[in-house]
Amino acid sequence: MYKFGKCMANLAIFLYLKCFYIPIIGLCLTDIDEAKLDVIRQKLGEISH
């Protein structure tokens, strides 16, 4: 179960970084809005604490 959680955390971080950096170059293909980013930030906060 721990490995699964770690995998999901890595996936969330990957998606977060992908959608955070890529729009700068105008290549963001996934449409993640601010609300979803806030949810991801909350989840990452829970994981890291």
N, C-alpha and C positions, 0 to 999 in steps of 0.2 A: 504494500500500500504506500509505503514511504517513497519507493522508486517512482510509482505512478504520480504521486504528488509533485515530486521533483521534476519529472518530465513535463507535467502540466505547467509548472512554474517557468521552466525553460521556454516552453512554447509561448506563454504569455509575454515573457520578456522579449522573445524574438519578434512576436507580432507588434509589441509596443515599440521596439526600436525601429522595426521596418516602417511603421507608420509614423514614427516621430521624425526620422531622418530623411526618408525618401521624399516626402512632400517638398523638402527644400530643393531637390533637383526636379520636382514636378513629375515624379514617376510612381506616386502612390496609387496602386491599383486596388487596394482594399479600401473600402469606404468606412473608416472608423471615425465617428464623430467625437466631439469633446466629451459627451456623456459617457460613451463607451470607454474612452481613455481614462476618465475619472474612476470608473468601476475597476479597470485594470490597475490603476495606481493604488486603489484601496486594497485590492487582492495582493499586490506585490508588497504593500505595507504590512498586511497581516502575515505574509510568508516570511518577510525579513525580520519581524520582531519576535 
